[in-house]
Amino acid sequence: MDFKLQGVLPPIVTPFKNEEVDLEALRDNINRWNSTGLSGYLVVGSNGEAVYLNEAEWEKTLVTAKEAAGEDKFIMAGCGRESTINTVAACKRAAELGADCALVITPSYFKGQMTPPRLAAHFERVAGESPIPILAYNFPQATGLNMGPELVAGLSQHANVAGIKDSSGNIAQLSEIVRLASDEFSVFVGNAEVFYPALCVGAVGAILAVANVLPEMCVELQAAYDAGGHAKAKKLQWDLAWPAALVTRVHGVGGLKTAMALAGYSAGTVRMPLSMPAPQAVDEINAAFKDLVYQGAEELS
């Protein structure tokens, strides 16, 4: 890899206008994010409503993001599919379109049959056939499956499994993953409510929905931690936790797009069967975010 797998990434939303992908809005958002200190972008992931995109839309979204991203940003593409062969094909296509690495979520349709050995075989085959490094994606709230530390540690020995995004929110589990995994393995936390604790136990960065709205604040939290500024990092964590919860576990992607609009981003609407928040929820989101929308990281000091 000619880039470092660390730092803060937003799992960027896919803007829709009348349920059609709005590539110009996507480009505008990335142009703005380019100056915020983010390390890169996760494209066509869960917050990008990738499961609602057809293959042509998936490709166009990835290409647009690659074209718009700053030269110092790396592109992580959501490539998880239900079958191993289709996941491999997605990784290969993402590489052709310029992605630097692939994020692969656990297949979950037949979750009762997804034993640790079967999951290990899936990820090892994908890693062995993918032309770009892969990261495992543990998101038990969505998939009903949890990748335990021993499974992840085993995968970390594969030369092309570069890391994991763990969105479980379980700090004890994340700490054990860091302890057991290889030294070169990059552990990203995917839950902003535990961003600071995750850094304390060895995470190298975060992939956070709320970074779509407050990228400077998320970047500043990690910068404060890296500089030994624990008091500042803890204060930023406390300020960030509830707004982050509102746009993930409480109101979901619709809530995230509502908060982005408050911050001046072109988020558009969601695709059915998702829906945008009701007026009362919009008021709740606005109240939580209105004092946290910054023009630059200097406003945090």
N, C-alpha and C positions, 0 to 999 in steps of 0.2 A: 504494500500500500504506500502511496506517496502522499498520504494525509494521515492525521492523527485522529483516532476514534476517541474523542473526548469533547467535553463542553456541552453547551445547551443547544438543543434542536427543537423546533416546533414540529409536531405532526400536522403539517399544514392542511387547512380546510380546502375543499374544492368548491369554489364559488359557483352557484347556480343562479341563472336568471330564467324564470319560467320553466324551471327544472332542466334547462339546457346548460351544459358546462360553459362558463364564462371565462375564456382563456385570457382576455384582456384584463379582467379583474385580478386573476391569478398573477399575471405578470406585474401589475401595479403593486400588489401586496409584497411580492418578493423584492421588487426594487426598493421598497421602503425598508423591509427587514434587512437588506444587505448592509445597512449602515448601523445596525444595532449591536454588533458584537456576537451574534449567533455563529456557531461553528458550521452549521449546515442545515439541511432541511430533510425531514422525512416526508416523502411524497407518496400519494395513493396508499395511505395507511387507513386505520380505522376512523380517525377524525376527518380524513379526506373522503369518507363515504365510499371507499373503494369497492365494497361489496355491491354497490348500486351502479357502478360504472360498467359499460360494456368494454370489450378489449380495445376498440378503436379510441374510446374516450380515455381509457387508462393510458394508452400510448401517447396521445396528444397532451395529456396533462403532464406526464413525465417529461416529454420533450420540451414543453413550454417552461417548466421549472428549471430544467438544465440550462436552457438558453438564458433565462433571466437571472440565475444565481450568480453571485459575485465569484470571481476567480479563486477566492480564498475559502469558498464554501464547498463542502462535499454533499453529494446527493445520495440519500438512502431511499431505496424504493421498496414499497410494500409488495412482496411477491408471494405471499402465502396463498396456497390453493388447497383444496381438499385432498387431491391425489398427489402423490410424490412426483409422478411424471409431469403433471401440469405445473407443479411448483418449479421443477427444473426448467421447464420451458419458459416460465415467467422470468426466472433469474437470467437465463440466456438472452431473452429479449430486452430486459432492463439493461444488461451490459451493452448490448448493441445500441441502445438509445442514450448511453452516456452515464448511467448510474454508477456510482463508485462502490456501493455495497447493497445488499438486499436484506430486508427484514422479513423473517419467515415465522408466521404465527402457527401455533399447533393446530393440525387438522382436528376438527371437533364434531363433525356430523355423526360419526360413529364413536362418540366419546367413550362409551362403555368398553370398546375394544382397543382404545388407545392406551395400552399398557406402556410403562417405561421402556421395555425393550423395543416395542414397535415404534415409539416416538424416536428413540435413539437411532433405529435403522432409517427412519424417514429423514432425519436431519443429517445423518452421515452420508446418505446417498445424495441428498441435495447439495451438501457441501462438496462432495467429491466431484459432482458434475457441473457445478456452477463456476463460470469464469470469473466471478467477482466474490469477495468475501461475503459470508452470510452472518447474520445475527439472529439468534432465536428470540421469539417474542412470547413472553409468558403473560397472559391476560385472562386469569381464571374467572373474573367477573363476567366476561363475555363468552368464554368458551366452555366453562364448566370443568376445565382441566388445569391442573397445577403442575409445573415442572419443578420437581424437588431438587435440592442441592446436589445430591449424588448424580442424578441424571445430567444436570448442567455441567458438573465438574468433569464427567466423562466426555461430554461433547467438547469441552474446552481443550482437550488434548488433540483434537482434529486441527490440522494446520489451516483449514479454510473456514473454521467456525471462529469468528473474530470476537464475538461478544454476545450479550443478551440485553434486551429491554425487559425489565421486570416491573410490571404494573400491578402486582399483587398488593402492594402497600405493606407487606410483611417484612419489617426490618430484620427480625431474627433470621428469616430465611435468606434475605439478601446478604446479610453479614456472613452466613455460612457459605453461600455461593462464592463470595469474595475469598473466604479462607481456603476453600477447597479447590477453586479453579486455578488454571495455570496463570503464571505471572503476566503473560501477554494478553490475557482475556479481558475485554473491556465490558464492565458492568455498568449499564445505564439504568437509572430509576425512571419509571414511567408514571409516577404518582407524585404530584407536586405537594401534596399534604405531608409527605415525608422526605422532601428534597434534602434539607439540611441534615437530618439524621443519616440519610443514605450516604452523603458525602463523608460523614464522620466514620462510617464503617468501611469505606473504601470504594464507593462508586466513583467513576471517572467523569460522570456527567449525567444529564437528564434529557429525556424526550417528553416534553410537557405540553399538554393542550393549552394551558394558560399562557405559554410563551407565544402563541399566536397574537395575544392581546397585550401582554406586558413583557416583551422580550428583554428590554433593558433591565427590568427588575430581576428577572430570572438570571440573566448574565451577571448582574451585580452581586447576587447572592453567592454564586459560585466563586466569583472573583474575591469577595470578602473572605470566604472560607479558605481559599488558596493562599491568601495573604496573612492568614492567622487572625483575621478579624472576626472572631466567633460571636462576639456580642452583636455586631452589625448583622452577621449572617442569621443569627437567631431572630432578631427583630424583623428582618425581611421575611423569614419563614412564617412568623406569626401573622404578619400582614397579608401574606400570600395565601395562607391555607384555606380560609373560607371562600374567597372569590374563586380559587381553583376548584374547590368542591362544587360550587354552583355550576361550573361549566363542564363538569365531568359526571360525577355520580348523581347530582340532583337534577339538572336540566339538560345534560347531554349536548350533542352537537348543535342543536337549535339554540341552546343557551350560549354556547361558545360563539356562534355567529352573531348573536345579539350583542354580546360584549365587544366583539370585534367592530361592529358598526358604531358602538359608542366611542371606541378609540379611533374612529376614522378610517378603518379598513373596509375594503369592498368584499364583504363576506357572502352577500346574497342570502338565499334561503336554502333549506334542506330539500332533499328528495323524499317523496312519500315512499314508505309509510311513516317516516319521521315527520315531525311537525315543529313549527316554531313555537316558542313559549307563549302562554296566555298573558294578557296584560298585567296581571298581578305578579307573575314571575318576571316579566320584563322590568317592572319597578324594583323588584328585589335585586336583580342583576345590576341595574343601573346604580342603585344605592351602594352596592358592594364595590363597584369599580370606579365610581366617579372621581374619587380622590386618589386613585392609583394610576390614572392614565398620564404617563409622563412623555414629554417630548425628547428627553435624553436622560442618560444614566446620572448625569451630574445633579439632577433634581433629587436624587435619593440621598445625597450626602448632607 
